[in-house]
Structures are given as structure tokens and as C-alpha cells.
């Protein structure tokens, strides 16, 4: 079974290790930017960083969509394996 519960710090660490760069922080939300070197496509992803709280599943799905994930469970598996 794929784990689908993560905190913001885990998500941010995985994304930054895969080329996303922090560009802004407003309150407890961190904005990360990724530019695909092959297509020049730019993605902005907002991750809630409130302490070590688990991100609600709906918000986690939104983050996956912002990252361009086609399959939520595969994206969660990737996050879990990369953390």
C-alpha cells in the first residue's frame, strides 16, 4: 500500500533535492520553482510548512498536480522513496 501522509518539510526536501528552488515564503507556506531544462516549462509549487503537521489529502493532491503528476499514488510513492 502506498503511503499518502506526508508533512511539508518532507515534501519540500524531496522537491528541492530534485531541482525545485525556494523562491518565496509567506507565513507558513513555501513557494518552490522548477524550470524544466528541456522544455523551459516553469512550475510553481506551494507547500504548507506548518510545524510537522500532516498535509491534508486534498492539499497533497493539489501539490502533486502543481508538480505535474499524472498519477497521485505514483507521485506519493516517488515522494516516499525519495525521502
C-alpha positions as CSV (number, residue, x, y, z in Angstrom):
1,X,0.0,0.0,0.0
2,X,1.3,3.4,-0.9
3,X,1.8,5.9,1.9
4,X,-0.2,9.1,1.3
5,X,0.6,11.0,4.5
6,X,3.5,13.5,4.5
7,X,4.5,16.7,6.3
8,X,5.5,19.9,4.5
9,X,9.2,19.5,5.4
10,X,9.4,16.1,3.7
11,X,7.7,17.3,0.6
12,X,9.9,20.4,0.4
13,X,13.1,18.4,1.0
14,X,12.3,15.9,-1.8
15,X,11.4,18.6,-4.3
16,X,14.5,20.7,-3.6
17,X,16.7,17.6,-4.0
18,X,15.1,17.2,-7.4
19,X,15.8,20.7,-8.7
20,X,13.0,22.9,-7.2
21,X,14.3,26.1,-5.7
22,X,12.7,28.1,-2.9
23,X,11.6,31.5,-4.2
24,X,9.3,32.9,-1.5
25,X,7.9,32.2,1.9
26,X,4.7,33.8,3.1
27,X,3.7,32.8,6.6
28,X,3.8,29.0,6.8
29,X,3.8,28.5,3.0
30,X,6.9,27.9,1.0
31,X,6.9,28.5,-2.8
32,X,9.2,26.4,-4.9
33,X,10.0,27.0,-8.6
34,X,11.1,24.4,-11.1
35,X,12.2,25.1,-14.7
36,X,12.5,22.1,-17.0
37,X,15.8,22.4,-18.8
38,X,14.5,20.6,-21.9
39,X,11.2,22.4,-22.4
40,X,11.7,25.6,-20.4
41,X,8.3,24.8,-18.7
42,X,8.1,26.6,-15.3
43,X,6.2,25.2,-12.3
44,X,5.5,27.0,-9.1
45,X,4.5,24.7,-6.2
46,X,3.2,26.0,-2.8
47,X,3.8,23.7,0.2
48,X,2.4,24.4,3.7
49,X,5.2,24.2,6.2
50,X,3.2,24.4,9.5
51,X,5.3,22.6,12.0
52,X,5.4,18.8,11.5
53,X,1.6,18.5,10.7
54,X,0.5,16.1,8.1
55,X,-0.8,17.8,4.9
56,X,-4.5,17.1,4.3
57,X,-5.0,14.7,1.4
58,X,-6.8,17.3,-0.8
59,X,-3.9,19.7,-0.3
60,X,-1.4,16.9,-1.1
61,X,-3.3,16.1,-4.3
62,X,-3.1,19.8,-5.2
63,X,0.7,19.8,-4.7
64,X,1.0,16.7,-6.8
65,X,-1.0,18.5,-9.6
66,X,1.2,21.6,-9.3
67,X,4.2,19.3,-9.8
68,X,2.7,17.9,-13.0
69,X,1.9,14.5,-11.6
70,X,-0.5,12.4,-13.7
71,X,-1.0,9.7,-11.1
72,X,-1.3,10.7,-7.4
73,X,-0.4,7.3,-6.0
74,X,2.7,7.1,-8.2
75,X,3.7,10.6,-7.1
76,X,3.3,9.7,-3.4
77,X,5.4,6.6,-4.0
78,X,8.1,8.8,-5.6
79,X,8.0,11.1,-2.6
80,X,8.2,8.2,-0.1
81,X,11.1,6.6,-2.0
82,X,13.0,9.9,-2.3
83,X,12.6,10.9,1.3
